Structures are given as structure tokens and as C-alpha cells.
């Protein structure tokens, strides 16, 4: 059970980044649809649990060290080539967004120049990636409980201090700008985007676990936990949408309303979740092109981080606005292939 919870916690940590922890993703994908955002969250929860289980189970069954071998095995050469490109683009793109988000976080809360937070993130990610995959999973999983606790506390506070009913807040929530056409597409798009983000590291994480059942349960628990967090975050922001609907960081705005001291602590938790996703993205990106643990791997990741730091100057909000919806739509192909594969799993890898 300890292994299952550790893997589940790491799965949540891989998926959750600056957008989720800040509340901006939840605002756009769920709260903008008001009551129907709850239905979208339920759809996302079911899909996250199922696809999360598929990913970690596949990784364990094939004992993979990179997403490449799994993707080509389950989808064939030509479709595999497309999915491989989608994952590669996603890994690097989201990694850059996380570096930018780290800078924006410290700039907003502490007034530091954005490059300071971004540079610190690059240093922390590189130092962590020098560890082996088991230690990386441990680092990622150890930070996640702090965010889960923060989401629960904020949700309880919001639901017990509501000034208006959800019925009265629903029209206000529906006025929030979003690029998504409706709640159903939004729920699915959110999963496909995040699976494109987390597929590579989830497969690698599953590959580090020899017991397939443990790996599968880890993905399932992680997916369910993530879904519950989505629902709680949506209800929290929905209950205060009249106050935080225009905020760039809605969750941080809510916590500032509770206590500036707690908001400062939340800024550190948010930075930790950005770190989680950044480590996952750059680690898996390096694993795609080089052998983990080698000098070439370390050099490749370092060069990638330097390039990512340079690109982060385009700005966090600007990068999220243009990249995330695009990844969500192209990621539908990957999610579809994974669901299809669950009915026809490849044979177990020879471990000897």
C-alpha cells in the first residue's frame, strides 16, 4: 500500500503544475461553466483514473525507461511518430512554462525580478535530475501532500464562508472568459492536455516498478486523487468567483483573503508544485534522447534547461494562453490510443 500511495502521490505531482496550483486552469476549464463545471470535473476524474492506471501499468509491463518504446509498440510506426512528436513538444513546452511560472510566482508574491525565480528553478531541477528515478519519484511525491492539504483547507474555508449561493454565483461564473466551447469538451480536453504532459514520466515511473498490479493501482489512486482535487478546487473558486474571477492566481487570491502569512506559505507550495512538473518534464525529455544516468544525459538536460530559461522570458501567462489549449486538442490522439490499448495490452517484457 505504501508503494501505491507513493506512486499515486507522484502521479499527482507530475500532473499538477503552476496552472493547477494557482487555480487558473480550474477557473478556465471548470468554474467558467458554473454548475456544469461539476459534471466536467466528474468526467475528468473518471478519465484520469482510468488512463493513469493504463500508463503506469504499461510502463511496468514493458519495464520501460523512456516513453518511446511504449508509444511505438502500441500505436505502430506512423501514428507512433506523430504521438512521439506530440509528447516531445509537450515535455519541452511545459518545461519552459514551468520555468517561466517559477519566475512569475516569486515576482508576484515577493517582488523579485522574474529571472531570479526562473534561474533558481533551473538550478533546483538540474540538481534533482542528478539523482536516480526512484529518488526523483520520492522527491515529487513528498511535496504533493502539502498541496492536497492546502486545497482541502481552502475548500472548507470557502464553502463555510460563502456570501452568496451557488445559484446566485452561477451567472457570474458563466461570464468568466474561456477558450473552451462547452463543459463536456472542456472536461475531456483538460485530461488530454494533462495526459500529454504526464504520459512520459508516468510510463518511466511505472517502468521503475516491477509489480504490475502495484503500478496500476498507483496510477488509479493518483488519477482519483487528482480528480477529487479538481472538484474541490472548482467548488472553492466557484464559491468566491465574484471576488477572484478576474485574478491571475485565484487560489492565491483566496488564501490572501484568509491570511497574508498563509498566502506566503502557499507561494512556496506553489513553487514546489511548479518544481514537481519541471523535474518531470525535463527528466523525461532527457530520457527520450539519451540514456538515463550517463554523462550525456546530464549534459543534454543542462543544455535543455539553459534553452528553457532563455525562452521563459516570453512570459508565463503568454506561454500558457497559447500552448495549453493547443496541446489539449492534439493530445486527444494519445488518450484515444491509450484507451484502445487497455483492451489489448502488449506482452510482458523479458526482464532477464
Sine and cosine of phi, psi and omega as CSV:
sin_phi,cos_phi,sin_psi,cos_psi,sin_omega,cos_omega
0.00,0.00,-0.59,0.81,0.00,-1.00
-0.88,0.48,-0.67,0.74,0.02,-1.00
-0.90,0.43,-0.65,0.76,0.00,-1.00
-0.88,0.48,-0.74,0.67,-0.01,-1.00
-0.91,0.41,-0.61,0.79,0.02,-1.00
-0.89,0.45,-0.70,0.71,0.00,-1.00
-0.94,0.35,-0.65,0.76,0.03,-1.00
-0.88,0.47,-0.67,0.74,0.02,-1.00
-0.90,0.43,-0.64,0.77,0.03,-1.00
-0.91,0.40,-0.61,0.79,0.03,-1.00
-0.87,0.49,-0.69,0.72,0.05,-1.00
-0.88,0.47,-0.68,0.73,0.00,-1.00
-0.89,0.45,-0.57,0.82,0.04,-1.00
-0.91,0.42,-0.70,0.71,-0.08,-1.00
-0.96,0.26,-0.68,0.73,-0.11,-0.99
-0.97,0.24,0.83,-0.56,0.03,-1.00
-0.72,-0.69,-0.45,-0.89,-0.07,-1.00
-0.88,0.48,-0.67,0.74,-0.07,-1.00
-0.89,0.45,-0.72,0.69,-0.01,-1.00
-0.94,0.35,-0.81,0.59,-0.10,-1.00
-0.88,0.47,-0.50,0.86,0.02,-1.00
-0.98,0.20,-0.34,0.94,-0.02,-1.00
1.00,-0.07,-0.13,0.99,-0.06,-1.00
-0.92,0.39,-0.65,0.76,0.05,-1.00
-0.89,0.45,-0.71,0.71,-0.01,-1.00
-0.88,0.47,-0.67,0.75,0.03,-1.00
-0.86,0.51,-0.72,0.70,-0.05,-1.00
-0.95,0.30,-0.71,0.71,-0.14,-0.99
-1.00,0.07,-0.45,0.89,-0.13,-0.99
-0.81,-0.59,-0.82,0.57,-0.11,-0.99
-0.90,0.43,-0.48,0.87,0.01,-1.00
-0.90,0.44,-0.25,0.97,0.02,-1.00
-0.97,-0.25,0.12,0.99,0.09,-1.00
0.86,0.51,-0.79,-0.61,0.00,-1.00
-0.83,0.56,-0.66,0.75,-0.05,-1.00
-0.94,0.34,-0.23,0.97,0.11,-0.99
-0.89,0.45,-0.46,0.89,0.06,-1.00
-0.91,0.41,-0.68,0.73,0.05,-1.00
-0.90,0.44,-0.65,0.76,0.04,-1.00
-0.89,0.46,-0.63,0.77,0.02,-1.00
-0.91,0.41,-0.60,0.80,0.03,-1.00
-0.92,0.40,-0.67,0.74,0.06,-1.00
-0.86,0.50,-0.73,0.69,-0.01,-1.00
-0.88,0.47,-0.65,0.76,0.00,-1.00
-0.87,0.49,-0.74,0.67,-0.01,-1.00
-0.88,0.48,-0.69,0.72,-0.02,-1.00
-0.94,0.34,-0.66,0.75,0.04,-1.00
-0.87,0.49,-0.69,0.72,-0.02,-1.00
-0.90,0.44,-0.71,0.71,-0.06,-1.00
-0.94,0.33,-0.75,0.66,-0.04,-1.00
-0.95,0.32,-0.55,0.84,0.07,-1.00
-0.87,0.49,-0.67,0.74,0.04,-1.00
-0.90,0.45,-0.66,0.75,0.01,-1.00
-0.89,0.46,-0.72,0.69,-0.06,-1.00
-0.88,0.48,-0.79,0.61,-0.04,-1.00
-0.93,0.36,-0.54,0.84,0.05,-1.00
-0.92,0.38,-0.68,0.73,0.04,-1.00
-0.88,0.47,-0.70,0.72,0.00,-1.00
-0.87,0.50,-0.68,0.73,0.00,-1.00
-0.93,0.37,-0.69,0.72,-0.03,-1.00
-0.87,0.48,-0.64,0.77,-0.06,-1.00
-0.99,-0.10,-0.05,1.00,0.00,-1.00
0.75,0.66,0.75,0.67,-0.11,-0.99
-0.99,0.15,0.49,-0.87,0.09,-1.00
-0.90,-0.43,-0.03,1.00,0.04,-1.00
-0.45,-0.90,0.50,-0.87,0.01,-1.00
-0.92,0.39,-0.37,0.93,-0.12,-0.99
-0.83,0.56,-0.77,0.63,-0.08,-1.00
-0.91,0.42,-0.57,0.82,0.02,-1.00
-0.95,0.33,-0.74,0.67,-0.07,-1.00
-0.87,0.50,-0.72,0.70,-0.01,-1.00
-0.94,0.35,-0.51,0.86,0.00,-1.00
-0.93,0.37,-0.66,0.75,-0.11,-0.99
-1.00,0.00,-0.27,0.96,-0.09,-1.00
-0.82,-0.57,-0.05,1.00,-0.02,-1.00
0.99,0.11,0.12,-0.99,-0.15,-0.99
-0.93,0.38,-0.79,0.61,-0.15,-0.99
-0.95,0.33,-0.75,0.66,0.05,-1.00
-0.92,0.39,-0.59,0.81,0.04,-1.00
-0.87,0.49,-0.61,0.79,0.02,-1.00
-0.88,0.47,-0.68,0.73,0.01,-1.00
-0.91,0.41,-0.74,0.67,-0.02,-1.00
-0.91,0.42,-0.64,0.77,0.04,-1.00
-0.85,0.52,-0.69,0.72,0.01,-1.00
-0.90,0.43,-0.66,0.75,0.02,-1.00
-0.86,0.50,-0.72,0.69,-0.03,-1.00
-0.92,0.40,-0.69,0.72,0.01,-1.00
-0.86,0.50,-0.72,0.69,0.02,-1.00
-0.87,0.49,-0.68,0.73,-0.03,-1.00
-0.91,0.41,-0.73,0.69,-0.01,-1.00
-0.83,0.56,-0.78,0.63,-0.04,-1.00
-0.94,0.34,-0.70,0.72,-0.04,-1.00
-0.88,0.48,-0.74,0.67,-0.01,-1.00
-0.94,0.35,-0.56,0.83,0.09,-1.00
-0.85,0.53,-0.69,0.72,0.04,-1.00
-0.89,0.45,-0.68,0.73,0.01,-1.00
-0.87,0.49,-0.63,0.77,0.01,-1.00
-0.91,0.41,-0.64,0.77,0.04,-1.00
-0.89,0.46,-0.67,0.74,0.04,-1.00
-0.91,0.41,-0.66,0.75,0.00,-1.00
-0.89,0.45,-0.57,0.82,0.03,-1.00
-0.88,0.47,-0.65,0.76,0.03,-1.00
-0.92,0.40,-0.69,0.72,-0.01,-1.00
-0.90,0.43,-0.61,0.79,-0.02,-1.00
-0.87,0.49,-0.78,0.62,-0.03,-1.00
-0.95,0.32,-0.50,0.87,0.03,-1.00
-0.92,0.39,-0.71,0.71,-0.04,-1.00
-0.93,0.37,-0.68,0.73,-0.11,-0.99
-0.99,0.10,-0.57,0.82,-0.12,-0.99
-0.86,-0.51,-0.07,1.00,0.04,-1.00
0.97,0.24,0.27,0.96,0.03,-1.00
-0.98,0.20,0.50,-0.86,0.10,-1.00
-0.84,0.54,0.64,-0.77,-0.12,-0.99
-0.86,0.51,-0.53,0.85,-0.04,-1.00
-0.92,0.39,-0.39,0.92,0.00,-1.00
-0.92,0.40,-0.76,0.65,0.03,-1.00
-0.90,0.44,-0.60,0.80,0.01,-1.00
-0.93,0.37,-0.69,0.73,0.00,-1.00
-0.91,0.41,-0.65,0.76,0.04,-1.00
-0.88,0.47,-0.64,0.77,0.03,-1.00
-0.89,0.46,-0.69,0.73,0.02,-1.00
-0.85,0.52,-0.70,0.72,-0.01,-1.00
-0.90,0.43,-0.71,0.71,-0.01,-1.00
-0.90,0.43,-0.67,0.74,-0.01,-1.00
-0.89,0.45,-0.71,0.70,-0.02,-1.00
-0.90,0.43,-0.66,0.75,0.02,-1.00
-0.89,0.46,-0.63,0.78,-0.01,-1.00
-0.95,0.32,-0.62,0.78,-0.04,-1.00
-0.93,0.38,-0.32,0.95,0.08,-1.00
-0.93,0.38,-0.27,0.96,0.05,-1.00
-0.99,0.15,0.21,-0.98,0.04,-1.00
-0.99,0.15,0.14,-0.99,-0.14,-0.99
-0.90,0.44,-0.58,0.81,0.02,-1.00
-0.89,0.47,-0.66,0.75,0.01,-1.00
-0.94,0.34,-0.57,0.82,0.05,-1.00
-0.89,0.45,-0.71,0.71,0.04,-1.00
-0.86,0.50,-0.65,0.76,0.01,-1.00
-0.90,0.44,-0.69,0.72,0.02,-1.00
-0.89,0.46,-0.72,0.69,-0.01,-1.00
-0.88,0.48,-0.75,0.67,-0.05,-1.00
-0.92,0.40,-0.50,0.87,-0.07,-1.00
-0.94,0.33,-0.44,0.90,-0.03,-1.00
-1.00,0.08,-0.51,0.86,-0.10,-0.99
-0.81,0.58,-0.68,0.73,-0.02,-1.00
-0.82,0.57,-0.52,0.85,0.02,-1.00
-0.90,0.43,-0.63,0.78,0.04,-1.00
-0.94,0.35,-0.67,0.74,0.02,-1.00
-0.85,0.53,-0.70,0.72,0.02,-1.00
-0.89,0.46,-0.68,0.73,-0.01,-1.00
-0.89,0.46,-0.68,0.73,0.00,-1.00
-0.89,0.46,-0.68,0.73,0.01,-1.00
-0.89,0.45,-0.73,0.68,-0.02,-1.00
-0.88,0.47,-0.73,0.69,0.00,-1.00
-0.89,0.45,-0.66,0.75,-0.01,-1.00
-0.89,0.45,-0.72,0.70,0.02,-1.00
-0.88,0.48,-0.70,0.72,0.01,-1.00
-0.87,0.49,-0.74,0.67,-0.05,-1.00
-0.90,0.44,-0.69,0.72,-0.06,-1.00
-0.95,0.31,-0.40,0.92,0.00,-1.00
-1.00,-0.10,-0.10,0.99,0.00,-1.00
-0.83,-0.56,0.41,0.91,0.00,-1.00
-0.90,0.44,0.72,-0.69,0.05,-1.00
-1.00,0.01,-0.43,0.90,-0.02,-1.00
-0.75,-0.66,0.33,-0.94,0.04,-1.00
-0.98,0.21,0.33,-0.95,0.06,-1.00
-0.87,0.49,-0.55,0.83,0.02,-1.00
-0.88,0.47,-0.63,0.78,0.02,-1.00
-0.97,0.26,-0.52,0.86,-0.03,-1.00
-0.99,0.14,-0.34,0.94,-0.07,-1.00
-0.83,0.56,-0.74,0.68,0.03,-1.00
-0.88,0.47,-0.57,0.83,0.03,-1.00
-0.92,0.39,-0.68,0.74,0.02,-1.00
-0.88,0.47,-0.64,0.77,-0.02,-1.00
-0.92,0.39,-0.25,0.97,0.03,-1.00
-1.00,0.06,-0.17,0.99,0.01,-1.00
-0.92,0.40,0.75,-0.66,-0.02,-1.00
-0.92,0.39,0.69,-0.72,0.09,-1.00
-0.49,-0.87,0.50,-0.87,0.03,-1.00
-1.00,0.00,-0.10,1.00,-0.03,-1.00
-0.99,0.11,0.66,-0.75,-0.10,-1.00
-0.95,0.31,-0.60,0.80,-0.01,-1.00
-0.36,-0.93,0.16,-0.99,-0.11,-0.99
-0.91,0.42,-0.57,0.82,-0.04,-1.00
-0.93,0.37,-0.76,0.65,0.04,-1.00
-0.89,0.46,-0.61,0.79,-0.02,-1.00
-0.88,0.47,-0.71,0.70,0.01,-1.00
-0.88,0.48,-0.66,0.75,0.01,-1.00
-0.95,0.31,-0.69,0.72,-0.01,-1.00
-0.87,0.49,-0.61,0.79,-0.01,-1.00
-0.89,0.45,-0.65,0.76,0.02,-1.00
-0.93,0.37,-0.72,0.69,-0.05,-1.00
-0.90,0.45,-0.61,0.79,0.06,-1.00
-0.89,0.46,-0.76,0.64,-0.07,-1.00
-0.94,0.34,-0.51,0.86,0.06,-1.00
-0.94,0.35,-0.62,0.78,0.09,-1.00
-0.87,0.49,-0.59,0.81,0.03,-1.00
-0.94,0.34,-0.71,0.70,-0.17,-0.99
-0.99,-0.15,-0.10,0.99,-0.10,-1.00
-0.86,0.51,-0.74,0.67,-0.10,-0.99
-0.88,0.47,-0.77,0.63,-0.03,-1.00
-0.93,0.36,-0.54,0.84,0.03,-1.00
-0.91,0.41,-0.64,0.77,0.05,-1.00
-0.90,0.43,-0.69,0.72,0.02,-1.00
-0.90,0.45,-0.67,0.75,0.02,-1.00
-0.89,0.45,-0.69,0.73,0.06,-1.00
-0.89,0.45,-0.59,0.81,0.00,-1.00
-0.92,0.40,-0.38,0.93,0.02,-1.00
-0.99,0.14,-0.12,0.99,0.01,-1.00
-0.94,-0.35,0.89,-0.45,-0.07,-1.00
-0.97,0.25,-0.48,0.88,0.00,-1.00
-0.99,0.11,0.94,-0.35,-0.08,-1.00
-0.88,0.47,-0.62,0.79,-0.02,-1.00
-0.91,0.42,-0.67,0.74,0.04,-1.00
-0.88,0.47,-0.69,0.72,0.01,-1.00
-0.88,0.47,-0.71,0.70,-0.02,-1.00
-0.89,0.46,-0.70,0.71,0.01,-1.00
-0.91,0.42,-0.58,0.81,0.04,-1.00
-0.88,0.48,-0.71,0.71,0.04,-1.00
-0.91,0.42,-0.64,0.77,0.00,-1.00
-0.90,0.43,-0.75,0.66,0.01,-1.00
-0.88,0.47,-0.67,0.75,0.02,-1.00
-0.89,0.46,-0.68,0.73,0.02,-1.00
-0.90,0.43,-0.68,0.73,0.03,-1.00
-0.91,0.42,-0.67,0.74,0.02,-1.00
-0.88,0.47,-0.66,0.75,0.03,-1.00
-0.89,0.45,-0.68,0.73,0.01,-1.00
-0.88,0.47,-0.66,0.75,0.03,-1.00
-0.89,0.45,-0.63,0.78,0.04,-1.00
-0.91,0.42,-0.62,0.78,0.05,-1.00
-0.87,0.49,-0.74,0.67,-0.03,-1.00
-0.89,0.45,-0.71,0.70,0.02,-1.00
-0.89,0.45,-0.68,0.73,0.01,-1.00
-0.90,0.44,-0.66,0.75,0.03,-1.00
-0.88,0.48,-0.73,0.69,-0.01,-1.00
-0.89,0.45,-0.61,0.79,0.02,-1.00
-0.90,0.44,-0.76,0.65,-0.03,-1.00
-0.94,0.34,-0.62,0.79,0.03,-1.00
-0.86,0.52,-0.66,0.75,-0.05,-1.00
-0.94,0.35,-0.33,0.95,0.00,-1.00
-0.84,-0.54,0.33,0.94,-0.11,-0.99
-0.88,0.47,-0.44,0.90,0.02,-1.00
-0.93,0.36,-0.34,0.94,-0.02,-1.00
-0.97,-0.22,-0.65,0.76,-0.13,-0.99
-0.94,-0.35,0.14,0.99,-0.06,-1.00
-0.87,0.50,-0.44,0.90,-0.01,-1.00
-0.98,-0.18,0.01,1.00,-0.08,-1.00
-0.97,0.24,0.58,-0.81,0.08,-1.00
-0.95,0.32,-0.57,0.82,0.00,-1.00
-0.83,-0.56,0.98,0.20,-0.10,-0.99
-0.84,0.55,-0.69,0.73,-0.02,-1.00
-0.90,0.44,-0.65,0.76,0.03,-1.00
-0.92,0.39,-0.59,0.81,0.04,-1.00
-0.91,0.42,-0.65,0.76,0.03,-1.00
-0.90,0.43,-0.70,0.71,-0.03,-1.00
-0.93,0.38,-0.56,0.83,0.08,-1.00
-0.88,0.48,-0.54,0.84,0.02,-1.00
-0.94,0.33,-0.53,0.85,0.04,-1.00
-0.96,0.27,-0.80,0.60,-0.04,-1.00
-0.23,-0.97,0.79,-0.62,0.06,-1.00
-0.86,0.51,-0.53,0.85,0.02,-1.00
-0.92,0.40,-0.71,0.70,0.06,-1.00
-0.89,0.46,-0.57,0.82,0.02,-1.00
-0.89,0.45,-0.62,0.79,0.05,-1.00
-0.91,0.42,-0.68,0.74,0.05,-1.00
-0.89,0.46,-0.65,0.76,0.01,-1.00
-0.90,0.44,-0.56,0.83,0.03,-1.00
-0.88,0.48,-0.61,0.79,0.04,-1.00
-0.94,0.33,-0.64,0.77,0.06,-1.00
-0.89,0.46,-0.69,0.72,0.03,-1.00
-0.87,0.49,-0.66,0.75,0.04,-1.00
-0.88,0.47,-0.62,0.78,0.03,-1.00
-0.90,0.43,-0.62,0.79,0.02,-1.00
-0.95,0.31,-0.56,0.83,0.12,-0.99
-0.89,0.46,-0.68,0.73,0.04,-1.00
-0.86,0.51,-0.70,0.72,0.03,-1.00
-0.79,0.61,-0.81,0.59,-0.07,-1.00
-0.93,0.38,-0.62,0.78,0.01,-1.00
-0.87,0.49,-0.71,0.71,0.04,-1.00
-0.86,0.51,-0.73,0.68,-0.02,-1.00
-0.86,0.51,-0.71,0.70,-0.06,-1.00
-0.91,0.41,-0.77,0.64,-0.08,-1.00
-0.96,0.28,-0.53,0.85,0.05,-1.00
-0.91,0.42,-0.77,0.64,-0.02,-1.00
-0.93,0.37,-0.56,0.83,0.04,-1.00
-0.89,0.45,-0.69,0.72,0.04,-1.00
-0.91,0.41,-0.61,0.79,0.00,-1.00
-0.91,0.42,-0.45,0.89,-0.01,-1.00
-0.93,0.37,-0.54,0.84,-0.12,-0.99
-0.95,-0.32,-0.34,0.94,-0.04,-1.00
-0.69,-0.73,0.12,-0.99,0.02,-1.00
-1.00,0.04,0.81,-0.59,-0.05,-1.00
-0.84,0.55,0.70,-0.72,0.10,-0.99
1.00,-0.02,-0.17,0.98,-0.02,-1.00
-1.00,0.08,0.22,-0.98,0.05,-1.00
-0.90,0.44,-0.60,0.80,0.03,-1.00
-0.89,0.46,-0.66,0.75,0.03,-1.00
-0.86,0.50,-0.74,0.67,-0.02,-1.00
-0.90,0.44,-0.66,0.75,0.00,-1.00
-0.92,0.40,-0.67,0.75,0.00,-1.00
-0.88,0.48,-0.72,0.70,-0.01,-1.00
-0.90,0.43,-0.65,0.76,0.01,-1.00
-0.88,0.48,-0.72,0.69,0.02,-1.00
-0.88,0.47,-0.67,0.75,0.02,-1.00
-0.88,0.47,-0.66,0.75,0.02,-1.00
-0.90,0.43,-0.63,0.78,0.02,-1.00
-0.90,0.43,-0.68,0.74,0.05,-1.00
-0.90,0.43,-0.67,0.74,0.03,-1.00
-0.87,0.49,-0.64,0.77,0.04,-1.00
-0.88,0.47,-0.67,0.74,0.02,-1.00
-0.89,0.45,-0.68,0.73,-0.02,-1.00
-0.95,0.32,-0.37,0.93,-0.02,-1.00
-0.90,0.43,-0.29,0.96,0.00,-1.00
-0.94,0.34,-0.15,0.99,0.12,-0.99
-0.93,0.36,-0.34,0.94,0.09,-1.00
0.98,-0.22,0.67,-0.74,-0.06,-1.00
-0.87,0.50,-0.82,0.58,-0.07,-1.00
-0.88,0.47,-0.65,0.76,0.00,-1.00
-0.90,0.43,-0.66,0.75,0.00,-1.00
-0.92,0.39,-0.69,0.73,0.01,-1.00
-0.89,0.46,-0.71,0.71,-0.06,-1.00
-0.87,0.49,-0.58,0.82,-0.07,-1.00
-1.00,-0.09,-0.49,0.87,-0.13,-0.99
-1.00,-0.04,-0.70,0.71,-0.15,-0.99
-0.87,0.49,-0.76,0.65,0.00,-1.00
-0.88,0.48,-0.62,0.79,0.01,-1.00
-0.87,0.49,-0.73,0.69,0.01,-1.00
-0.89,0.46,-0.62,0.79,0.00,-1.00
-0.85,0.53,-0.68,0.73,-0.04,-1.00
-0.96,0.27,-0.70,0.72,0.00,-1.00
-0.95,0.31,-0.37,0.93,0.01,-1.00
-0.96,0.27,-0.19,0.98,0.03,-1.00
-0.86,0.51,-0.56,0.83,0.01,-1.00
-0.88,0.47,-0.71,0.71,0.00,-1.00
-0.89,0.45,-0.72,0.69,-0.01,-1.00
-0.88,0.48,-0.66,0.75,0.02,-1.00
-0.89,0.46,-0.69,0.72,0.02,-1.00
-0.89,0.45,-0.66,0.75,-0.01,-1.00
-0.91,0.42,-0.67,0.74,0.03,-1.00
-0.90,0.43,-0.66,0.75,0.05,-1.00
-0.88,0.47,-0.68,0.73,-0.04,-1.00
-0.89,0.45,-0.49,0.87,-0.04,-1.00
-0.88,0.48,-0.36,0.93,0.02,-1.00
-1.00,-0.03,-0.12,0.99,-0.03,-1.00
-0.51,-0.86,0.95,0.32,-0.06,-1.00
-0.93,0.36,0.61,-0.80,0.08,-1.00
-0.92,0.38,0.32,-0.95,0.00,-1.00
-0.91,0.42,0.40,-0.91,0.02,-1.00
-0.90,0.43,0.59,-0.81,0.03,-1.00
-0.95,0.32,0.50,-0.87,0.09,-1.00
-0.98,0.18,0.91,-0.41,-0.10,-0.99
-1.00,-0.01,0.03,1.00,-0.09,-1.00
-0.91,-0.42,0.00,0.00,0.00,0.00
